[in-house]
Amino acid sequence: MMASTSAQPPLEEEDQYFLQSIPLLLFQFRIYKLALTGGPCSGKTTALKKLASFFRNLGWLVYTVAEAATVLLGGGIKFSDLGEDQVYGFQQDLLATMLQIERTYFRLADSFKNKTNVLIICDRGAMDPSAYCSTDDWINMLDELKLNQVDLLSSRYDQVVHLVTAAIGAEDHYTLENNEARNENLQHAVDLDRKTRSCWIGHPNFSIIDNNVASFDEKVNKLIQIVCDRIGIPSHGVAEGSMKRKWLVENVDWNNFGVFEEFEIEHFYLVSTDAKVQQRVRRRTQNGHCTFTLTSREYQKTSDDYTETRKNMNKEEFNTLLKIKDNARSSIFKNRRCFIHGSLYFKLDAYSDPFPPKANGIPLVFLETLTTVPRGTEIAEELMPPFLEIRKEITGDPQYSMHSLSEYPEE
């Protein structure tokens, strides 16, 4: 499964320095910001506590940021008592309060930089309030608070995980008795869950955990597994089976996506002195705003698979690492659409010109999602997007990996 690497000319002393900086970026003490969101009665509060306990047992410093809405509504505020302007003002103050509380924890975490690993778990994230107001009101709030939606959605949190309400798939367990601030009936909970998860379409590390589980403990274990996998630390198999599935798409009905977010993606492979390790940087752009990521994939012989570590970077770090771009491989350019269908979060990547060498001029289109349905098992038809015609599954096929596609033919 491990791809071969092309011969690389000896590195200059300055390039050696840049190469040696990659492990420092990836494996220095981390400050990791997670937004944990979900529908009513999704188990979010309990799951947050168990996730925090798991990481504290690993030796991490863990901060849990309280849900601002619960704090404010717990003080006696009732929407039924408020007029339209009062509701708007409350939602705006709620967003500002949420951001200020988060900033307090973020600043405190920064004081531990290079001293210990810090996990900040935010009970809901800054995009959640947009589910409770109109699009026009949300845009006005952002303007008045001088906020940028791309920053709130794409770069404020390293990861976002949405826990699906018990009203979808676990109706017998739906109750609001443990949260006096909530009053949603079953259908309202379903609608609100779908609105809330739609707020996060486009986040680079967004996952949905539904109720297709044997128990609530399994749902929590999936959360722990997903967070550990994204950070790049062992989770000791707390939830087996979650994996990325990938398909080659034949045709796309571009007019029937529904809600989606679209991005321009650029990948640049870096020089690696270890044949088992692939390293790349990514620039993701939407409406002129960019986010930058460093990824390292290391081949594990025992499992015949890769472990992956990612870290967000700033523009200066990105430009520095571009100086050791692997000239034996092309840059990769894609247009990405992120969307939700059913309970699955999908990414559709359409390769754009200039195409990678081994694409042979073909504008490839790939679909991927994270699911517990194992490779080789058909995913239920109703879970797959009806506006896509799938040619075949390519999960684990090295022919369709970016690393393989980017390789220039040997002269």
C-alpha positions as a Markdown table, in Angstrom:
| # | Residue | x | y | z |
|---|---|---|---|---|
| 1 | Met | 0.0 | 0.0 | 0.0 |
| 2 | Met | 2.9 | 2.3 | 0.6 |
| 3 | Ala | 3.7 | 4.5 | -2.4 |
| 4 | Ser | 7.2 | 4.8 | -3.7 |
| 5 | Thr | 9.0 | 8.1 | -3.6 |
| 6 | Ser | 11.0 | 9.7 | -6.4 |
| 7 | Ala | 14.6 | 10.5 | -6.1 |
| 8 | Gln | 15.1 | 14.0 | -4.6 |
| 9 | Pro | 18.1 | 16.2 | -5.1 |
| 10 | Pro | 20.2 | 16.9 | -1.9 |
| 11 | Leu | 18.6 | 19.6 | 0.2 |
| 12 | Glu | 20.3 | 23.0 | 0.8 |
| 13 | Glu | 21.1 | 23.8 | 4.4 |
| 14 | Glu | 18.2 | 26.3 | 4.7 |
| 15 | Asp | 15.8 | 23.7 | 3.3 |
| 16 | Gln | 17.0 | 21.1 | 5.8 |
| 17 | Tyr | 16.1 | 23.6 | 8.5 |
| 18 | Phe | 12.6 | 24.0 | 7.1 |
| 19 | Leu | 12.2 | 20.3 | 6.9 |
| 20 | Gln | 13.2 | 19.9 | 10.5 |
| 21 | Ser | 10.6 | 22.4 | 11.5 |
| 22 | Ile | 7.7 | 20.2 | 10.4 |
| 23 | Pro | 7.8 | 17.8 | 13.5 |
| 24 | Leu | 8.0 | 20.9 | 15.7 |
| 25 | Leu | 4.8 | 22.2 | 14.1 |
| 26 | Leu | 3.0 | 18.9 | 14.3 |
| 27 | Phe | 4.1 | 17.4 | 17.6 |
| 28 | Gln | 4.8 | 20.3 | 19.9 |
| 29 | Phe | 2.3 | 20.8 | 22.7 |
| 30 | Arg | -1.2 | 21.4 | 21.2 |
| 31 | Ile | -3.9 | 23.9 | 21.9 |
| 32 | Tyr | -6.9 | 22.2 | 20.4 |
| 33 | Lys | -10.3 | 23.9 | 20.1 |
| 34 | Leu | -13.3 | 21.7 | 19.7 |
| 35 | Ala | -16.9 | 22.9 | 19.2 |
| 36 | Leu | -19.4 | 20.2 | 20.4 |
| 37 | Thr | -22.8 | 20.9 | 19.1 |
| 38 | Gly | -26.0 | 18.9 | 18.5 |
| 39 | Gly | -29.8 | 18.8 | 18.6 |
| 40 | Pro | -32.0 | 18.8 | 21.7 |
| 41 | Cys | -31.6 | 15.7 | 23.8 |
| 42 | Ser | -28.6 | 14.5 | 21.9 |
| 43 | Gly | -26.5 | 13.6 | 25.0 |
| 44 | Lys | -24.2 | 16.5 | 24.4 |
| 45 | Thr | -23.8 | 17.4 | 28.1 |
| 46 | Thr | -22.9 | 13.9 | 29.2 |
| 47 | Ala | -20.7 | 13.3 | 26.2 |
| 48 | Leu | -18.8 | 16.5 | 26.9 |
| 49 | Lys | -18.0 | 15.4 | 30.4 |
| 50 | Lys | -16.9 | 11.9 | 29.3 |
| 51 | Leu | -14.7 | 13.4 | 26.5 |
| 52 | Ala | -13.1 | 15.8 | 29.0 |
| 53 | Ser | -12.5 | 13.0 | 31.5 |
| 54 | Phe | -10.8 | 10.8 | 28.8 |
| 55 | Phe | -8.4 | 13.5 | 27.8 |
| 56 | Arg | -7.6 | 14.5 | 31.4 |
| 57 | Asn | -6.6 | 10.8 | 32.0 |
| 58 | Leu | -4.2 | 11.2 | 29.1 |
| 59 | Gly | -2.5 | 14.1 | 30.9 |
| 60 | Trp | -4.1 | 17.0 | 28.9 |
| 61 | Leu | -5.3 | 20.2 | 30.5 |
| 62 | Val | -9.0 | 20.4 | 29.6 |
| 63 | Tyr | -11.2 | 23.5 | 29.7 |
| 64 | Thr | -15.0 | 23.1 | 29.1 |
| 65 | Val | -16.7 | 26.3 | 27.9 |
| 66 | Ala | -20.3 | 26.5 | 29.2 |
| 67 | Glu | -23.2 | 26.9 | 26.7 |
| 68 | Ala | -23.9 | 30.6 | 26.8 |
| 69 | Ala | -27.6 | 30.2 | 25.8 |
| 70 | Thr | -28.3 | 27.8 | 28.8 |
| 71 | Val | -26.7 | 30.3 | 31.2 |
| 72 | Leu | -28.7 | 33.3 | 29.9 |
| 73 | Leu | -32.0 | 31.5 | 29.4 |
| 74 | Gly | -31.6 | 29.9 | 32.9 |
| 75 | Gly | -31.8 | 33.5 | 34.3 |
| 76 | Gly | -35.5 | 33.7 | 33.5 |
| 77 | Ile | -35.6 | 34.9 | 29.9 |
| 78 | Lys | -38.5 | 33.6 | 27.9 |
| 79 | Phe | -38.8 | 34.2 | 24.2 |
| 80 | Ser | -42.6 | 34.3 | 24.5 |
| 81 | Asp | -42.2 | 37.5 | 26.5 |
| 82 | Leu | -40.1 | 39.2 | 23.9 |
| 83 | Gly | -41.0 | 41.2 | 20.8 |
| 84 | Glu | -39.2 | 40.9 | 17.5 |
| 85 | Asp | -36.6 | 43.6 | 18.2 |
| 86 | Gln | -36.0 | 42.2 | 21.7 |
| 87 | Val | -35.4 | 38.7 | 20.2 |
| 88 | Tyr | -32.9 | 40.1 | 17.7 |
| 89 | Gly | -31.1 | 42.1 | 20.5 |
| 90 | Phe | -30.9 | 39.0 | 22.7 |
| 91 | Gln | -29.5 | 36.8 | 19.9 |
| 92 | Gln | -26.9 | 39.4 | 19.1 |
| 93 | Asp | -25.9 | 39.7 | 22.8 |
| 94 | Leu | -25.9 | 35.9 | 23.1 |
| 95 | Leu | -23.4 | 35.7 | 20.2 |
| 96 | Ala | -21.2 | 38.4 | 21.7 |
| 97 | Thr | -21.3 | 36.7 | 25.1 |
| 98 | Met | -20.4 | 33.3 | 23.6 |
| 99 | Leu | -17.4 | 34.8 | 21.9 |
| 100 | Gln | -16.2 | 36.7 | 24.9 |
| 101 | Ile | -16.4 | 33.6 | 27.1 |
| 102 | Glu | -14.5 | 31.6 | 24.6 |
| 103 | Arg | -11.8 | 34.3 | 24.3 |
| 104 | Thr | -11.3 | 34.1 | 28.0 |
| 105 | Tyr | -10.5 | 30.4 | 27.7 |
| 106 | Phe | -8.5 | 30.8 | 24.5 |
| 107 | Arg | -6.3 | 33.4 | 26.1 |
| 108 | Leu | -5.7 | 31.4 | 29.2 |
| 109 | Ala | -4.8 | 28.3 | 27.1 |
| 110 | Asp | -2.3 | 30.4 | 25.2 |
| 111 | Ser | -0.4 | 31.0 | 28.4 |
| 112 | Phe | 0.3 | 27.3 | 28.5 |
| 113 | Lys | 1.7 | 27.2 | 25.0 |
| 114 | Asn | 4.8 | 25.0 | 24.7 |
| 115 | Lys | 4.1 | 23.8 | 28.3 |
| 116 | Thr | 1.3 | 21.2 | 28.1 |
| 117 | Asn | -1.4 | 20.0 | 25.8 |
| 118 | Val | -4.7 | 21.9 | 26.1 |
| 119 | Leu | -8.1 | 20.8 | 24.9 |
| 120 | Ile | -10.8 | 23.4 | 24.9 |
| 121 | Ile | -14.3 | 21.9 | 24.5 |
| 122 | Cys | -16.9 | 24.5 | 23.6 |
| 123 | Asp | -20.5 | 23.6 | 24.4 |
| 124 | Arg | -21.8 | 24.8 | 21.1 |
| 125 | Gly | -19.9 | 27.0 | 18.6 |
| 126 | Ala | -20.3 | 30.5 | 17.2 |
| 127 | Met | -22.3 | 29.4 | 14.2 |
| 128 | Asp | -25.0 | 27.7 | 16.3 |
| 129 | Pro | -27.0 | 31.0 | 16.9 |
| 130 | Ser | -27.5 | 31.3 | 13.1 |
| 131 | Ala | -30.0 | 28.4 | 13.4 |
| 132 | Tyr | -32.3 | 30.5 | 15.5 |
| 133 | Cys | -32.7 | 33.5 | 13.3 |
| 134 | Ser | -33.2 | 34.5 | 9.7 |
| 135 | Thr | -30.4 | 34.8 | 7.2 |
| 136 | Asp | -30.9 | 38.5 | 7.0 |
| 137 | Asp | -30.8 | 39.0 | 10.8 |
| 138 | Trp | -27.7 | 36.8 | 11.0 |
| 139 | Ile | -25.8 | 38.8 | 8.4 |
| 140 | Asn | -26.8 | 42.1 | 10.1 |
| 141 | Met | -25.6 | 40.7 | 13.5 |
| 142 | Leu | -22.2 | 39.9 | 12.0 |
| 143 | Asp | -22.0 | 43.3 | 10.4 |
| 144 | Glu | -22.9 | 45.1 | 13.6 |
| 145 | Leu | -20.4 | 43.0 | 15.6 |
| 146 | Lys | -17.8 | 43.4 | 12.9 |
| 147 | Leu | -17.5 | 39.6 | 12.5 |
| 148 | Asn | -16.6 | 37.5 | 9.5 |
| 149 | Gln | -18.6 | 34.4 | 8.9 |
| 150 | Val | -15.7 | 32.6 | 7.1 |
| 151 | Asp | -13.6 | 33.1 | 10.3 |
| 152 | Leu | -16.3 | 31.8 | 12.6 |
| 153 | Leu | -17.1 | 28.8 | 10.4 |
| 154 | Ser | -13.7 | 27.7 | 9.1 |
| 155 | Ser | -10.9 | 28.8 | 11.4 |
| 156 | Arg | -12.2 | 29.5 | 14.9 |
| 157 | Tyr | -12.3 | 25.8 | 15.9 |
| 158 | Asp | -10.0 | 23.0 | 14.9 |
| 159 | Gln | -12.9 | 20.5 | 14.8 |
| 160 | Val | -16.7 | 20.5 | 15.1 |
| 161 | Val | -18.7 | 17.5 | 16.0 |
| 162 | His | -22.5 | 17.4 | 15.9 |
| 163 | Leu | -24.5 | 14.9 | 18.0 |
| 164 | Val | -27.9 | 14.0 | 16.5 |
| 165 | Thr | -31.0 | 14.5 | 18.7 |
| 166 | Ala | -32.6 | 11.4 | 20.1 |
| 167 | Ala | -35.7 | 12.5 | 18.2 |
| 168 | Ile | -34.1 | 11.0 | 15.1 |
| 169 | Gly | -33.5 | 7.3 | 15.5 |
| 170 | Ala | -33.8 | 7.0 | 19.3 |
| 171 | Glu | -37.3 | 8.5 | 19.8 |
| 172 | Asp | -38.0 | 6.4 | 22.9 |
| 173 | His | -35.1 | 8.2 | 24.7 |
| 174 | Tyr | -36.2 | 11.7 | 23.8 |
| 175 | Thr | -36.7 | 13.8 | 26.9 |
| 176 | Leu | -36.1 | 17.4 | 28.1 |
| 177 | Glu | -36.4 | 16.7 | 31.8 |
| 178 | Asn | -32.7 | 17.2 | 32.3 |
| 179 | Asn | -32.7 | 20.7 | 30.7 |
| 180 | Glu | -35.2 | 23.3 | 32.0 |
| 181 | Ala | -34.0 | 25.8 | 29.3 |
| 182 | Arg | -35.4 | 23.6 | 26.5 |
| 183 | Asn | -39.0 | 23.0 | 25.5 |
| 184 | Glu | -38.9 | 21.5 | 22.0 |
| 185 | Asn | -41.4 | 18.8 | 21.0 |
| 186 | Leu | -40.3 | 15.9 | 18.9 |
| 187 | Gln | -40.8 | 17.4 | 15.4 |
| 188 | His | -39.4 | 20.8 | 16.5 |
| 189 | Ala | -36.3 | 18.9 | 17.8 |
| 190 | Val | -35.9 | 17.2 | 14.4 |
| 191 | Asp | -36.1 | 20.5 | 12.5 |
| 192 | Leu | -33.8 | 22.3 | 14.9 |
| 193 | Asp | -31.2 | 19.5 | 14.7 |
| 194 | Arg | -31.1 | 19.7 | 10.9 |
| 195 | Lys | -30.8 | 23.5 | 11.0 |
| 196 | Thr | -28.0 | 23.4 | 13.5 |
| 197 | Arg | -25.9 | 20.8 | 11.6 |
| 198 | Ser | -26.5 | 22.8 | 8.4 |
| 199 | Cys | -24.8 | 25.8 | 10.1 |
| 200 | Trp | -21.5 | 24.0 | 10.0 |
| 201 | Ile | -21.5 | 22.8 | 6.4 |
| 202 | Gly | -18.0 | 23.8 | 5.1 |
| 203 | His | -16.0 | 23.5 | 8.3 |
| 204 | Pro | -12.8 | 21.5 | 7.3 |
| 205 | Asn | -13.2 | 19.0 | 10.1 |
| 206 | Phe | -16.9 | 18.5 | 10.7 |
| 207 | Ser | -18.4 | 15.2 | 11.7 |
| 208 | Ile | -22.0 | 14.0 | 12.5 |
| 209 | Ile | -22.6 | 11.3 | 15.0 |
| 210 | Asp | -26.1 | 9.8 | 14.7 |
| 211 | Asn | -28.0 | 7.3 | 16.8 |
| 212 | Asn | -27.2 | 4.2 | 14.7 |
| 213 | Val | -25.5 | 2.7 | 17.8 |
| 214 | Ala | -26.2 | -0.1 | 20.2 |
| 215 | Ser | -26.0 | 2.2 | 23.2 |
| 216 | Phe | -25.4 | 5.7 | 24.3 |
| 217 | Asp | -21.9 | 4.7 | 25.5 |
| 218 | Glu | -21.1 | 3.6 | 21.9 |
| 219 | Lys | -22.2 | 7.1 | 20.7 |
| 220 | Val | -19.8 | 8.7 | 23.3 |
| 221 | Asn | -17.0 | 6.3 | 22.2 |
| 222 | Lys | -17.5 | 7.4 | 18.6 |
| 223 | Leu | -17.0 | 11.0 | 19.7 |
| 224 | Ile | -13.8 | 10.1 | 21.5 |
| 225 | Gln | -12.6 | 8.1 | 18.5 |
| 226 | Ile | -13.3 | 10.9 | 16.0 |
| 227 | Val | -11.5 | 13.5 | 18.2 |
| 228 | Cys | -8.5 | 11.3 | 18.8 |
| 229 | Asp | -8.2 | 10.4 | 15.1 |
| 230 | Arg | -8.3 | 14.1 | 14.1 |
| 231 | Ile | -5.7 | 15.1 | 16.7 |
| 232 | Gly | -3.5 | 12.2 | 15.8 |
| 233 | Ile | -3.3 | 10.4 | 19.1 |
| 234 | Pro | -4.1 | 6.7 | 20.0 |
| 235 | Ser | -7.6 | 6.1 | 21.3 |
| 236 | His | -7.0 | 2.5 | 22.1 |
| 237 | Gly | -9.9 | 1.4 | 19.9 |
| 238 | Val | -12.7 | 2.9 | 21.9 |
| 239 | Ala | -14.9 | 2.8 | 18.9 |
| 240 | Glu | -14.0 | 0.4 | 16.1 |
| 241 | Gly | -15.1 | 0.8 | 12.5 |
| 242 | Ser | -15.3 | 4.5 | 11.8 |
| 243 | Met | -13.6 | 5.1 | 8.4 |
| 244 | Lys | -13.4 | 7.3 | 5.4 |
| 245 | Arg | -15.3 | 5.9 | 2.3 |
| 246 | Lys | -14.5 | 7.3 | -1.1 |
| 247 | Trp | -16.2 | 6.9 | -4.5 |
| 248 | Leu | -15.4 | 7.9 | -8.1 |
| 249 | Val | -18.3 | 10.0 | -9.5 |
| 250 | Glu | -19.5 | 9.6 | -13.1 |
| 251 | Asn | -22.0 | 12.4 | -13.3 |
| 252 | Val | -23.2 | 15.3 | -11.1 |
| 253 | Asp | -26.5 | 17.2 | -11.3 |
| 254 | Trp | -25.0 | 20.5 | -10.2 |
| 255 | Asn | -28.4 | 22.2 | -9.8 |
| 256 | Asn | -29.8 | 19.9 | -7.1 |
| 257 | Phe | -27.4 | 20.2 | -4.2 |
| 258 | Gly | -29.7 | 22.0 | -1.8 |
| 259 | Val | -27.5 | 23.6 | 1.0 |
| 260 | Phe | -23.8 | 23.5 | 0.4 |
| 261 | Glu | -20.6 | 25.5 | 0.9 |
| 262 | Glu | -18.0 | 25.7 | -1.8 |
| 263 | Phe | -14.2 | 26.2 | -1.6 |
| 264 | Glu | -11.1 | 26.3 | -3.7 |
| 265 | Ile | -8.5 | 23.8 | -2.5 |
| 266 | Glu | -4.8 | 23.7 | -3.3 |
| 267 | His | -2.5 | 20.9 | -2.0 |
| 268 | Phe | 1.3 | 21.1 | -2.2 |
| 269 | Tyr | 3.4 | 18.0 | -1.4 |
| 270 | Leu | 6.6 | 18.6 | 0.6 |
| 271 | Val | 10.0 | 16.9 | 0.5 |
| 272 | Ser | 10.2 | 13.9 | 2.8 |
| 273 | Thr | 13.3 | 12.1 | 3.7 |
| 274 | Asp | 11.3 | 9.1 | 5.0 |
| 275 | Ala | 9.7 | 6.8 | 2.5 |
| 276 | Lys | 7.0 | 6.0 | 5.0 |
| 277 | Val | 5.9 | 9.6 | 5.5 |
| 278 | Gln | 3.9 | 11.9 | 3.2 |
| 279 | Gln | 3.8 | 15.6 | 4.0 |
| 280 | Arg | 1.7 | 18.3 | 2.4 |
| 281 | Val | 0.3 | 21.7 | 3.0 |
| 282 | Arg | -3.1 | 22.9 | 2.0 |
| 283 | Arg | -4.6 | 26.3 | 1.2 |
| 284 | Arg | -8.4 | 26.5 | 1.4 |
| 285 | Thr | -10.1 | 29.6 | 0.0 |
| 286 | Gln | -13.7 | 31.0 | 0.2 |
| 287 | Asn | -14.6 | 34.5 | -0.8 |
| 288 | Gly | -11.0 | 35.6 | -0.6 |
| 289 | His | -10.5 | 34.3 | 2.9 |
| 290 | Cys | -7.9 | 31.5 | 3.3 |
| 291 | Thr | -7.1 | 28.8 | 5.9 |
| 292 | Phe | -3.9 | 26.8 | 6.0 |
| 293 | Thr | -3.2 | 23.2 | 7.1 |
| 294 | Leu | -0.2 | 21.0 | 7.5 |
| 295 | Thr | -0.8 | 17.2 | 7.1 |
| 296 | Ser | 1.6 | 14.3 | 7.8 |
| 297 | Arg | 0.6 | 10.7 | 6.8 |
| 298 | Glu | 2.8 | 7.9 | 8.1 |
| 299 | Tyr | 2.5 | 4.3 | 6.8 |
| 300 | Gln | 2.0 | 1.7 | 9.5 |
| 301 | Lys | 3.2 | -1.7 | 8.4 |
| 302 | Thr | 1.3 | -3.6 | 11.1 |
| 303 | Ser | -2.1 | -2.3 | 9.8 |
| 304 | Asp | -1.1 | -1.7 | 6.2 |
| 305 | Asp | -2.6 | 1.7 | 6.6 |
| 306 | Tyr | -1.7 | 5.3 | 7.4 |
| 307 | Thr | -2.0 | 7.4 | 10.5 |
| 308 | Glu | -2.6 | 11.1 | 9.9 |
| 309 | Thr | -1.7 | 14.2 | 11.9 |
| 310 | Arg | -3.0 | 17.6 | 11.0 |
| 311 | Lys | -2.4 | 21.1 | 12.3 |
| 312 | Asn | -3.7 | 24.5 | 11.3 |
| 313 | Met | -1.1 | 27.0 | 10.4 |
| 314 | Asn | -0.8 | 30.7 | 9.7 |
| 315 | Lys | 0.1 | 32.2 | 6.3 |
| 316 | Glu | 3.7 | 32.8 | 7.3 |
| 317 | Glu | 4.2 | 29.1 | 8.3 |
| 318 | Phe | 2.5 | 28.0 | 5.1 |
| 319 | Asn | 4.7 | 30.2 | 2.9 |
| 320 | Thr | 7.8 | 29.0 | 4.7 |
| 321 | Leu | 7.0 | 25.3 | 4.1 |
| 322 | Leu | 6.3 | 26.0 | 0.4 |
| 323 | Lys | 10.1 | 26.5 | 0.1 |
| 324 | Ile | 10.5 | 22.7 | 0.4 |
| 325 | Lys | 7.8 | 21.8 | -2.1 |
| 326 | Asp | 8.5 | 18.4 | -3.7 |
| 327 | Asn | 9.2 | 19.1 | -7.3 |
| 328 | Ala | 8.7 | 15.5 | -8.2 |
| 329 | Arg | 5.0 | 16.0 | -7.7 |
| 330 | Ser | 2.5 | 18.5 | -9.1 |
| 331 | Ser | 0.3 | 20.8 | -7.1 |
| 332 | Ile | -3.3 | 19.6 | -6.7 |
| 333 | Phe | -6.2 | 21.9 | -7.5 |
| 334 | Lys | -9.8 | 21.2 | -6.6 |
| 335 | Asn | -13.2 | 22.8 | -6.2 |
| 336 | Arg | -14.9 | 21.3 | -3.1 |
| 337 | Arg | -18.5 | 21.2 | -2.2 |
| 338 | Cys | -19.5 | 20.3 | 1.4 |
| 339 | Phe | -23.0 | 19.2 | 2.1 |
| 340 | Ile | -25.2 | 17.0 | 4.3 |
| 341 | His | -27.5 | 14.3 | 3.0 |
| 342 | Gly | -29.4 | 12.3 | 5.6 |
| 343 | Ser | -27.1 | 11.8 | 8.5 |
| 344 | Leu | -23.9 | 11.9 | 6.5 |
| 345 | Tyr | -21.6 | 14.8 | 5.9 |
| 346 | Phe | -20.1 | 14.6 | 2.4 |
| 347 | Lys | -17.3 | 16.3 | 0.5 |
| 348 | Leu | -17.4 | 16.4 | -3.3 |
| 349 | Asp | -14.0 | 17.2 | -4.9 |
| 350 | Ala | -13.9 | 18.2 | -8.6 |
| 351 | Tyr | -10.2 | 18.3 | -9.8 |
| 352 | Ser | -9.5 | 21.5 | -11.8 |
| 353 | Asp | -7.0 | 22.5 | -14.4 |
| 354 | Pro | -4.1 | 22.0 | -14.4 |
| 355 | Phe | -4.9 | 18.4 | -13.7 |
| 356 | Pro | -2.4 | 16.1 | -11.9 |
| 357 | Pro | -0.1 | 14.1 | -14.2 |
| 358 | Lys | -1.7 | 10.7 | -13.6 |
| 359 | Ala | -5.2 | 12.0 | -14.1 |
| 360 | Asn | -4.3 | 11.9 | -17.9 |
| 361 | Gly | -6.3 | 15.1 | -18.5 |
| 362 | Ile | -9.5 | 13.7 | -17.0 |
| 363 | Pro | -11.5 | 16.0 | -14.7 |
| 364 | Leu | -11.9 | 13.5 | -11.9 |
| 365 | Val | -14.7 | 13.9 | -9.3 |
| 366 | Phe | -14.5 | 12.1 | -6.0 |
| 367 | Leu | -17.0 | 11.8 | -3.2 |
| 368 | Glu | -16.1 | 11.0 | 0.4 |
| 369 | Thr | -17.7 | 10.7 | 3.8 |
| 370 | Leu | -16.9 | 9.3 | 7.3 |
| 371 | Thr | -19.1 | 6.3 | 8.3 |
| 372 | Thr | -19.1 | 3.2 | 10.4 |
| 373 | Val | -20.5 | 1.2 | 7.4 |
| 374 | Pro | -17.4 | -1.0 | 6.6 |
| 375 | Arg | -15.7 | -1.0 | 3.2 |
| 376 | Gly | -17.2 | -3.5 | 0.8 |
| 377 | Thr | -20.6 | -3.1 | 2.4 |
| 378 | Glu | -23.2 | -1.3 | 0.3 |
| 379 | Ile | -24.4 | 2.0 | 1.9 |
| 380 | Ala | -28.2 | 2.2 | 2.0 |
| 381 | Glu | -29.5 | 3.9 | -1.2 |
| 382 | Glu | -31.4 | 6.5 | 0.8 |
| 383 | Leu | -28.1 | 7.6 | 2.5 |
| 384 | Met | -26.4 | 8.4 | -0.8 |
| 385 | Pro | -26.9 | 11.7 | -2.6 |
| 386 | Pro | -29.5 | 11.1 | -5.4 |
| 387 | Phe | -28.0 | 13.9 | -7.6 |
| 388 | Leu | -24.7 | 11.9 | -8.1 |
| 389 | Glu | -24.1 | 9.0 | -10.4 |
| 390 | Ile | -21.4 | 6.8 | -8.8 |
| 391 | Arg | -19.1 | 4.8 | -11.1 |
| 392 | Lys | -17.4 | 2.7 | -8.4 |
| 393 | Glu | -16.0 | 2.8 | -4.8 |
| 394 | Ile | -12.3 | 3.6 | -4.6 |
| 395 | Thr | -11.8 | 3.5 | -0.8 |
| 396 | Gly | -8.1 | 2.5 | -0.2 |
| 397 | Asp | -7.3 | 2.3 | -3.9 |
| 398 | Pro | -3.8 | 3.8 | -4.3 |
| 399 | Gln | -4.4 | 4.6 | -7.9 |
| 400 | Tyr | -6.8 | 7.4 | -6.9 |
| 401 | Ser | -4.9 | 8.8 | -4.0 |
| 402 | Met | -3.7 | 12.4 | -4.3 |
| 403 | His | -0.2 | 11.3 | -3.6 |
| 404 | Ser | -0.2 | 8.9 | -6.6 |
| 405 | Leu | -2.1 | 11.2 | -8.9 |
| 406 | Ser | 0.4 | 14.0 | -8.3 |
| 407 | Glu | 3.5 | 12.1 | -9.3 |
| 408 | Tyr | 5.3 | 13.1 | -12.5 |
| 409 | Pro | 6.3 | 10.3 | -14.8 |
| 410 | Glu | 10.0 | 9.4 | -14.5 |
| 411 | Glu | 12.1 | 10.7 | -17.4 |
